[in-house]
């Protein structure tokens, strides 16, 4: 069985508070399972390794590509400069 992370463990990994992790769960950005007893007033969330990996992948910025040089005319000479 794979390890399940607690809200505290996830919050420590990202350097954020527990409420931030709870908001990720509430917004469904991070999948979690409530493992508290049935009818319990409080929720005890656990995050599977797989759910954590999906969350991590969704937060990773897309690879940035270097802008291609754009040809321009400068004093009659063809030069290249980076657009941006």
N, CA, C and O of each residue as an XYZ file, in Angstrom:
336
protein
N       0.848     -1.190      0.000
C       0.000      0.000      0.000
C       0.886      1.244      0.000
O       1.865      1.314      0.743
N       0.546      2.209     -0.822
C       1.359      3.416     -0.909
C       1.096      4.333      0.286
O       0.035      4.297      0.908
N       2.095      5.149      0.578
C       1.988      6.080      1.701
C       0.965      7.157      1.381
O       0.870      7.635      0.250
N       0.219      7.518      2.379
C      -0.739      8.620      2.236
C      -0.251      9.787      3.079
O       0.102      9.626      4.247
N      -0.239     10.956      2.470
C       0.260     12.160      3.137
C      -0.853     12.848      3.913
O      -2.021     12.798      3.528
N      -0.479     13.482      4.996
C      -1.425     14.291      5.762
C      -1.391     15.723      5.232
O      -0.506     16.093      4.461
N      -2.359     16.511      5.655
C      -2.372     17.925      5.276
C      -1.109     18.619      5.786
O      -0.534     19.455      5.089
N      -0.684     18.278      6.983
C       0.525     18.888      7.550
C       1.746     18.561      6.694
O       2.566     19.439      6.426
N       1.873     17.323      6.270
C       3.020     16.938      5.436
C       3.025     17.687      4.107
O       4.077     18.135      3.650
N       1.862     17.825      3.491
C       1.778     18.559      2.224
C       2.087     20.039      2.450
O       2.804     20.652      1.659
N       1.554     20.609      3.519
C       1.798     22.028      3.787
C       3.284     22.294      4.033
O       3.797     23.337      3.628
N       3.976     21.369      4.687
C       5.412     21.526      4.925
C       6.205     21.414      3.629
O       7.194     22.123      3.442
N       5.781     20.536      2.744
C       6.478     20.377      1.460
C       6.432     21.647      0.625
O       7.396     21.987     -0.060
N       5.299     22.348      0.687
C       5.123     23.537     -0.138
C       5.359     24.840      0.616
O       5.327     25.918      0.023
N       5.594     24.742      1.910
C       5.842     25.956      2.692
C       4.616     26.839      2.805
O       4.720     28.066      2.793
N       3.452     26.211      2.917
C       2.198     26.960      3.051
C       1.476     26.473      4.299
O       1.859     25.460      4.884
N       0.453     27.176      4.702
C      -0.330     26.792      5.864
C      -1.326     25.676      5.549
O      -1.622     25.389      4.390
N      -1.824     25.068      6.597
C      -2.807     23.984      6.458
C      -4.058     24.460      5.710
O      -4.621     23.720      4.903
N      -4.485     25.691      5.980
C      -5.693     26.218      5.325
C      -5.521     26.287      3.809
O      -6.477     26.078      3.063
N      -4.304     26.579      3.356
C      -4.055     26.626      1.910
C      -4.265     25.232      1.309
O      -4.917     25.087      0.275
N      -3.710     24.215      1.962
C      -3.875     22.841      1.480
C      -5.357     22.453      1.516
O      -5.857     21.829      0.580
N      -6.052     22.816      2.581
C      -7.483     22.529      2.659
C      -8.241     23.217      1.523
O      -9.195     22.658      0.984
N      -7.820     24.417      1.164
C      -8.499     25.119      0.064
C      -8.221     24.423     -1.267
O      -9.086     24.406     -2.142
N      -7.028     23.848     -1.433
C      -6.735     23.079     -2.641
C      -7.656     21.864     -2.718
O      -8.154     21.515     -3.789
N      -7.875     21.228     -1.571
C      -8.755     20.056     -1.526
C     -10.194     20.478     -1.828
O     -10.872     19.842     -2.634
N     -10.657     21.549     -1.182
C     -12.024     22.024     -1.383
C     -12.283     22.437     -2.834
O     -13.382     22.241     -3.352
N     -11.259     23.011     -3.489
C     -11.415     23.443     -4.886
C     -11.173     22.297     -5.861
O     -11.282     22.472     -7.075
N     -10.846     21.126     -5.326
C     -10.592     19.919     -6.111
C      -9.324     20.002     -6.952
O      -9.155     19.240     -7.904
N      -8.441     20.919     -6.604
C      -7.135     20.970     -7.261
C      -6.260     19.827     -6.761
O      -5.379     19.349     -7.476
N      -6.508     19.397     -5.534
C      -5.766     18.302     -4.911
C      -6.771     17.260     -4.433
O      -7.635     17.552     -3.606
N      -6.649     16.043     -4.961
C      -7.550     14.960     -4.558
C      -7.145     14.445     -3.184
O      -5.960     14.257     -2.908
N      -8.127     14.218     -2.330
C      -7.863     13.702     -0.990
C      -9.039     12.845     -0.543
O     -10.148     12.955     -1.067
N      -8.769     11.990      0.437
C      -9.782     11.107      0.991
C      -9.991     11.457      2.456
O      -9.030     11.594      3.214
N     -11.252     11.600      2.850
C     -11.577     11.857      4.250
C     -11.570     10.518      4.984
O     -12.371      9.633      4.678
N     -10.659     10.370      5.960
C     -10.535      9.103      6.689
C     -11.084      9.203      8.111
O     -10.840      8.316      8.930
N     -11.814     10.260      8.411
C     -12.385     10.398      9.751
C     -13.543      9.421      9.930
O     -14.094      8.903      8.959
N     -13.892      9.184     11.169
C     -14.996      8.267     11.483
C     -16.299      8.823     10.907
O     -16.494     10.036     10.824
N     -17.158      7.933     10.524
C     -18.450      8.320      9.980
C     -19.197      9.192     10.996
O     -19.282      8.853     12.176
N     -19.729     10.306     10.524
C     -20.471     11.210     11.394
C     -19.595     12.154     12.204
O     -20.099     12.944     13.003
N     -18.300     12.074     12.000
C     -17.383     12.939     12.746
C     -17.559     14.394     12.334
O     -17.830     14.696     11.171
N     -17.404     15.280     13.292
C     -17.521     16.713     13.045
C     -16.322     17.228     12.237
O     -16.447     18.174     11.460
N     -15.167     16.596     12.431
C     -13.931     17.049     11.796
C     -13.515     16.111     10.679
O     -13.747     14.904     10.747
N     -12.901     16.672      9.655
C     -12.419     15.874      8.534
C     -10.919     15.630      8.708
O     -10.161     16.529      9.073
N     -10.520     14.398      8.440
C      -9.100     14.025      8.464
C      -8.743     13.592      7.051
O      -9.102     12.498      6.616
N      -8.035     14.456      6.343
C      -7.726     14.204      4.948
C      -6.419     13.446      4.797
O      -5.476     13.644      5.564
N      -6.376     12.563      3.784
C      -5.155     11.878      3.389
C      -5.025     12.002      1.873
O      -6.003     11.883      1.134
N      -3.792     12.245      1.431
C      -3.508     12.454      0.021
C      -2.616     11.312     -0.455
O      -1.539     11.090      0.099
N      -3.062     10.592     -1.475
C      -2.266      9.476     -1.993
C      -1.071     10.013     -2.774
O      -1.065     11.163     -3.212
N      -0.059      9.158     -2.941
C       1.119      9.549     -3.717
C       0.704      9.906     -5.143
O       1.210     10.864     -5.726
N      -0.206      9.137     -5.685
C      -0.663      9.386     -7.057
C      -1.355     10.746     -7.181
O      -1.113     11.491     -8.131
N      -2.217     11.057     -6.211
C      -2.901     12.359     -6.224
C      -1.897     13.489     -6.066
O      -2.029     14.539     -6.696
N      -0.898     13.271     -5.228
C       0.136     14.287     -5.036
C       0.929     14.488     -6.326
O       1.249     15.627     -6.667
N       1.253     13.432     -7.042
C       1.985     13.536     -8.305
C       1.172     14.285     -9.353
O       1.711     15.109    -10.092
N      -0.136     13.996     -9.414
C      -1.000     14.716    -10.371
C      -1.048     16.205    -10.031
O      -0.987     17.059    -10.916
N      -1.158     16.501     -8.737
C      -1.186     17.894     -8.301
C       0.130     18.582     -8.664
O       0.132     19.701     -9.177
N       1.231     17.914     -8.398
C       2.551     18.478     -8.694
C       2.689     18.748    -10.189
O       3.196     19.797    -10.587
N       2.243     17.810    -11.013
C       2.321     17.994    -12.462
C       1.458     19.163    -12.926
O       1.831     19.882    -13.853
N       0.321     19.352    -12.293
C      -0.567     20.453    -12.697
C      -0.004     21.813    -12.294
O      -0.341     22.830    -12.901
N       0.853     21.833    -11.271
C       1.452     23.088    -10.812
C       2.741     23.432    -11.538
O       3.177     24.583    -11.508
N       3.360     22.453    -12.189
C       4.629     22.691    -12.869
C       4.398     23.587    -14.075
O       3.516     23.322    -14.892
N       5.189     24.646    -14.187
C       5.014     25.523    -15.339
C       5.413     24.798    -16.618
O       6.308     23.953    -16.619
N       4.739     25.141    -17.695
C       5.097     24.560    -18.988
C       6.510     24.999    -19.333
O       6.937     26.099    -18.981
N       7.222     24.133    -20.019
C       8.589     24.488    -20.400
C       8.551     25.723    -21.283
O       7.803     25.799    -22.258
N       9.373     26.675    -20.912
C       9.434     27.901    -21.700
C      10.457     27.719    -22.801
O      11.561     27.224    -22.576
N      10.072     28.124    -23.980
C      11.004     28.056    -25.092
C      11.608     29.425    -25.294
O      10.969     30.451    -25.060
N      12.840     29.422    -25.728
C      13.530     30.685    -25.981
C      12.901     31.341    -27.202
O      12.660     30.675    -28.208
N      12.636     32.632    -27.122
C      12.022     33.285    -28.278
C      12.965     33.234    -29.477
O      14.181     33.358    -29.328
N      12.397     33.054    -30.657
C      13.197     33.020    -31.880
C      13.538     34.443    -32.301
O      12.717     35.350    -32.162
N      14.762     34.639    -32.820
C      15.124     35.988    -33.267
C      14.219     36.444    -34.410
O      13.843     35.658    -35.280
N      13.886     37.715    -34.385
C      13.054     38.289    -35.435
C      13.926     39.206    -36.292
O      14.599     40.090    -35.762
N      13.919     39.005    -37.603
C      14.735     39.887    -38.457
C      14.176     41.309    -38.443
O      12.962     41.507    -38.481
N      15.061     42.283    -38.387
C      14.651     43.689    -38.434
C      15.614     44.459    -39.329
O      16.717     43.993    -39.616
N      15.201     45.607    -39.753
C      16.065     46.482    -40.540
C      16.555     47.602    -39.638
O      15.767     48.287    -38.987
N      17.857     47.773    -39.613
C      18.440     48.840    -38.798
C      19.456     49.576    -39.660
O      20.501     49.022    -40.002
N      19.157     50.810    -40.009
C      20.037     51.606    -40.865
C      20.399     50.875    -42.149
O      21.536     50.949    -42.614
N      19.441     50.177    -42.715
C      19.666     49.511    -43.984
C      20.358     48.171    -43.865
O      20.528     47.488    -44.875
N      20.769     47.765    -42.667
C      21.432     46.479    -42.482
C      20.437     45.498    -41.875
O      19.677     45.859    -40.976
N      20.437     44.290    -42.351
C      19.563     43.262    -41.793
C      20.219     42.730    -40.521
O      21.344     42.232    -40.569
N      19.537     42.829    -39.400
C      20.048     42.334    -38.135
C      18.978     41.443    -37.506
O      17.852     41.354    -37.995
N      19.352     40.802    -36.434
C      18.351     40.024    -35.694
C      18.328     40.519    -34.280
O      19.361     40.884    -33.719
N      17.158     40.532    -33.705
C      16.994     40.874    -32.302
C      15.909     39.992    -31.724
O      15.045     39.496    -32.447
N      15.958     39.801    -30.420
C      14.963     38.965    -29.792
C      13.728     39.777    -29.489
O      13.809     40.868    -28.923
N      12.572     39.235    -29.872
C      11.295     39.869    -29.554
C      10.932     39.571    -28.126
O      11.452     38.614    -27.552
N      10.110     40.307    -27.566
C       9.747     39.978    -26.211
C       8.895     40.956    -25.640
O       8.493     40.825    -24.484
